[in-house]
C-alpha cells in the first residue's frame, strides 16, 4: 500500500515559529514536521520538547530538527524568520532591511537544494518579503503566498461581530485588503452577514444596534496587532495558527476563501507585486484570486497601498544591487 507522507517545515523557531509548529503538531496536520533555525541547538531543543508532547495528543507526527537545505523535501514551508534584535516601534516596514537580507540568504539555498513545494510567509513586512521570495525562488506565483491580511481580516470580522449583536464572526464575510500594515483598507462594499449585504443588514437592524461606525471598526482591525504587541512584546498565537491553517488548507486541498498576500497579474489593475486580496486556497496554493468590484473610494485606497509596497520593493532591489556591486 502506497502512502503519501505530508511534510511541513518551519523556518525560524522564534515566538511565531513555535506557535505555528505547535498548531501543526497538535492539529495533526503533517506526518513529519521539520524545524530549522540559524541557532541549531535551540531548534534541536524545541524539536525534542515537541516530541515529548506527542503521547499526550492525537498526533503521530514525527518532529525533527533539520538544516535549512534539509527542508527541500517538504510540501509546505512556513516562514517565520526575523532578526531577533529587531523590535518594530511604529511600522512593520522598519523590519525590511534585516528581513530582506535573510530572504536573499535562505531562498537561493533552498532553491539550490531543490525545494518545489509551497512557501507560506509570515515574515514582515509580509508583502515585500513575499515578493522577494517569489523573485528568488523560481517557483510559480501560486506557490509563494504571504499570510498578508488574513489575520487582519479575522480581526475585522471579530470587531464587526461585537457591534452587530455578537453574530458569530464565521457567519460574517468581510476582508481587509492591501498592505499588511497601516495602509490596508476594509472592503466594506463586499461585506456580508449570513449572505446579506452589510448595508442591508445594518438597515434592517438599525433600531437594535444603531449605525455602524465603520471607521472605528476598520481602525481597530488595522491596529489590533500593535495593541497586543505593546502589552506582551510580540504577537504569536494568532499568526502562528494562521500559518498552520494555510498549511492544512493546502495539504487537504480545502479550497477555502481567505485573504493572503499574493503576486498580482492585473487582477486589481496592478502587476509585479504581492499584496493582500481574497483568494481560494488549495492543493496548488493560490487556486484563484477573487476579483472584487471595489467602490471608487476603496480602489483609491488600494492603489495607495500598491504604490507604498512598490516603492519599498524598488528601494530593496536597488539596495541589494548596490550591495552586490560593491
C-alpha positions in Angstrom: 0.0 0.0 0.0 1.5 3.3 -1.1 1.4 6.2 1.4 1.8 9.9 0.8 3.8 11.5 3.6 2.8 15.0 4.4 5.8 17.1 5.2 5.7 20.6 6.7 8.8 22.7 7.6 9.1 25.7 9.9 11.8 28.1 9.1 12.6 30.2 12.2 11.7 29.0 15.6 11.1 32.2 17.5 7.7 33.0 19.0 5.7 32.8 15.7 7.6 29.7 14.5 6.9 27.9 17.8 3.2 28.8 17.7 3.0 27.6 14.1 4.8 24.3 14.9 2.6 23.7 17.9 -0.5 24.1 15.9 0.7 21.9 13.1 1.6 19.2 15.6 -1.5 19.3 17.8 -3.9 19.5 14.9 -2.2 16.5 13.3 -1.7 18.5 10.0 1.5 16.7 9.0 3.1 13.3 9.2 6.5 14.9 9.5 7.4 18.3 10.9 10.8 19.8 10.3 12.2 22.6 12.4 15.1 24.8 11.1 16.7 27.8 12.7 20.1 29.5 12.5 20.5 28.5 16.1 20.7 24.8 15.5 20.9 23.8 19.2 17.8 25.8 20.0 16.0 24.2 17.1 17.1 20.7 18.3 15.8 21.5 21.8 12.4 22.7 20.5 12.1 19.6 18.3 12.8 17.3 21.3 10.4 19.3 23.5 7.6 19.0 20.9 8.4 15.3 20.6 7.8 14.9 24.3 4.2 16.0 23.9 3.2 13.5 21.2 2.0 10.8 23.5 -0.5 13.2 25.1 -2.1 14.3 21.8 -4.0 12.6 18.9 -0.9 13.3 16.7 1.5 10.8 15.3 3.7 13.5 13.8 7.4 12.9 13.7 9.2 16.1 14.8 12.8 16.6 13.6 15.4 19.4 13.6 16.9 19.9 10.2 19.4 22.2 8.4 17.9 24.6 6.0 18.7 22.5 3.0 17.1 19.5 4.7 13.7 21.2 4.2 13.8 20.8 0.4 11.6 17.7 0.5 8.8 19.5 2.4 5.4 20.1 0.8 4.9 23.4 2.6 7.4 25.7 4.2 6.1 28.1 6.9 8.5 31.1 7.1 8.7 33.0 10.3 12.3 34.2 10.3 13.3 37.6 11.7 16.3 39.2 13.2 15.9 38.7 17.0 17.4 42.2 17.6 14.6 43.8 15.7 11.6 45.1 17.5 9.4 47.5 15.4 8.1 50.5 17.2 5.7 52.1 14.7 5.6 50.1 11.4 6.4 46.6 10.2 8.3 48.3 7.4 11.0 49.0 9.9 12.0 45.4 9.7 12.7 45.4 6.0 16.4 45.8 5.8 17.1 42.9 8.1 14.5 40.5 6.8 15.3 41.2 3.2 18.9 40.2 3.9 17.6 37.0 5.4 15.5 36.3 2.3 18.4 36.9 0.0 20.4 34.4 2.1 17.9 31.5 2.6 15.8 31.4 -0.6 18.7 30.7 -3.0 19.9 27.9 -0.7 16.5 26.3 -0.7 16.3 26.7 -4.5 19.6 25.0 -5.0 18.6 22.2 -2.6 15.5 21.6 -4.9 12.5 22.9 -2.9 9.5 22.6 -5.2 6.7 23.0 -2.6 4.7 26.0 -1.4 6.0 28.8 0.7 3.7 30.4 3.2 5.4 33.6 4.6 4.7 35.5 7.8 8.0 37.4 8.0 7.4 41.1 8.0 7.0 43.3 6.1 5.0 40.5 4.6 4.1 41.8 1.2 7.6 42.8 0.3 9.2 39.7 1.7 6.7 37.5 -0.2 7.6 39.3 -3.4 11.3 38.7 -2.8 10.7 35.0 -2.1 8.8 34.8 -5.4 11.6 36.5 -7.4 14.3 34.5 -5.8 12.7 31.0 -5.6 11.9 30.3 -9.3 8.6 28.9 -8.2 5.3 29.7 -10.0 3.4 32.6 -8.4 0.7 30.4 -7.0 3.3 28.6 -4.8 4.5 31.7 -3.0 2.0 33.0 -0.5 2.2 35.6 2.3 -0.3 35.5 5.2 -0.8 39.2 4.4 -4.2 40.5 5.6 -5.5 37.1 6.6 -5.2 37.8 10.3 -6.3 41.4 9.9 -9.5 40.1 8.2 -10.2 37.8 11.1 -9.8 40.8 13.4 -12.1 42.8 11.2 -14.8 40.2 11.4 -14.4 39.9 15.2 -14.6 43.7 15.7 -17.6 43.9 13.4 -19.3 41.0 15.3 -19.1 42.9 18.6 -21.1 45.8 17.2 -23.8 43.9 15.4 -25.1 41.8 18.3 -22.3 39.2 18.6 -23.0 37.4 15.4 -20.5 34.6 15.0 -17.6 36.0 13.1 -17.6 32.9 10.9 -21.0 34.0 9.6 -19.5 37.3 8.5 -17.8 37.7 5.2 -15.5 40.7 5.3 -11.9 41.3 4.3 -9.1 43.7 4.9 -7.1 44.2 1.6 -3.9 45.9 0.6 -0.7 46.1 2.6 -0.3 44.0 5.8 0.3 47.4 7.5 -1.0 50.8 8.1 -2.3 51.4 4.5 -4.7 48.4 4.4 -8.4 49.0 4.0 -11.6 47.2 4.6 -13.5 46.2 1.5 -16.9 47.3 3.0 -18.7 47.2 -0.3 -18.3 43.4 -0.4 -19.1 42.6 3.2 -22.0 40.3 4.0 -23.7 38.9 7.2 -25.2 35.5 6.6 -25.2 36.2 2.8 -27.0 39.5 3.2 -25.1 42.7 2.3 -23.8 44.5 5.4 -25.6 47.6 4.2 -28.9 45.8 4.1 -28.2 44.0 7.4 -27.4 47.4 9.1 -30.6 49.0 7.7 -32.8 46.1 8.8 -31.4 46.1 12.3 -30.7 49.9 12.8 -33.0 50.0 15.9 -31.1 47.3 17.6 -27.5 48.5 17.4 -27.6 51.8 15.5 -25.4 52.8 12.7 -22.1 51.0 12.4 -19.0 53.2 12.9 -17.1 51.6 10.1 -14.0 53.9 10.5 -13.7 52.8 14.2 -14.1 49.1 13.3 -11.7 49.3 10.5 -9.1 51.2 12.5 -9.4 48.7 15.4 -8.7 45.8 13.0 -5.8 47.6 11.3 -4.0 48.3 14.6 -5.1 45.4 16.8 -1.7 43.7 16.4 0.0 46.7 17.9 -2.4 46.6 20.8 -1.2 43.1 21.5 2.4 43.9 20.8 2.7 46.8 23.2 1.2 44.7 26.0 3.3 41.5 25.6 6.1 42.4 23.3 5.1 40.2 20.3 2.2 38.5 18.5 2.5 34.8 18.1 -0.6 32.7 18.6 -2.9 34.4 16.0 -0.3 34.4 13.3 1.1 31.0 14.3 -2.3 29.4 13.9 -2.8 31.3 10.7 0.3 29.7 9.3 -0.9 26.3 10.3 -4.3 27.0 8.8 -2.6 27.8 5.4 -0.6 24.5 5.6 -3.7 22.5 6.4 -5.7 24.1 3.7 -3.0 23.3 1.1 -2.4 19.7 2.2 -6.2 19.0 2.4 -7.0 20.8 -0.8 -9.6 22.7 1.2 -10.3 25.4 -1.5 -11.2 27.7 1.3 -11.5 31.5 0.8 -9.0 33.6 2.8 -7.2 36.8 2.4 -3.5 36.4 1.5 -0.6 38.4 0.1 -0.2 37.1 -3.5 1.5 38.1 -6.7 -0.7 40.3 -8.9 -1.1 39.8 -12.6 -3.5 42.6 -13.3 -6.4 41.3 -11.2 -6.9 44.6 -9.4 -5.3 46.7 -12.1 -1.7 46.2 -10.9 1.2 43.9 -11.7 4.5 42.8 -10.3 3.9 43.0 -6.5 2.5 40.9 -3.7 -0.5 42.4 -1.9 -3.4 41.2 0.3 -6.6 40.2 -1.5 -9.1 37.3 -1.1 -8.1 34.1 -2.7 -9.2 30.4 -3.0 -6.5 28.3 -1.2 -6.0 24.7 -2.1 -3.5 22.0 -3.2 -2.0 24.2 -5.8 -1.6 27.1 -3.4 -3.4 30.1 -4.9 -6.1 28.3 -6.9 -7.7 31.6 -7.8 -7.6 35.3 -6.9 -11.1 36.6 -6.2 -11.6 39.9 -8.0 -13.8 42.3 -6.1 -15.5 45.2 -7.8 -14.4 47.8 -5.3 -16.0 51.1 -4.8 -14.2 54.1 -6.2 -13.0 55.1 -2.7 -11.8 51.6 -1.9 -9.9 51.3 -5.2 -8.2 54.6 -4.4 -7.2 53.3 -1.0 -6.0 50.0 -2.6 -4.0 51.9 -5.2 -2.3 53.9 -2.5 -1.3 50.7 -0.7 0.1 49.4 -4.0 2.2 52.4 -4.5 3.6 52.1 -1.0 4.6 48.5 -1.4 6.0 49.1 -4.9 8.2 51.9 -3.5 9.7 49.7 -0.9 10.2 46.8 -3.4 12.1 49.2 -5.7 14.2 50.5 -2.8 15.0 47.0 -1.6 16.0 45.8 -5.1 18.2 48.9 -5.7 19.9 48.5 -2.3 20.7 44.8 -3.0 22.1 45.6 -6.4 24.3 48.3 -4.9 25.5 46.0 -2.1 26.4 43.2 -4.6 28.1 45.6 -7.0 30.4 46.7 -4.2 
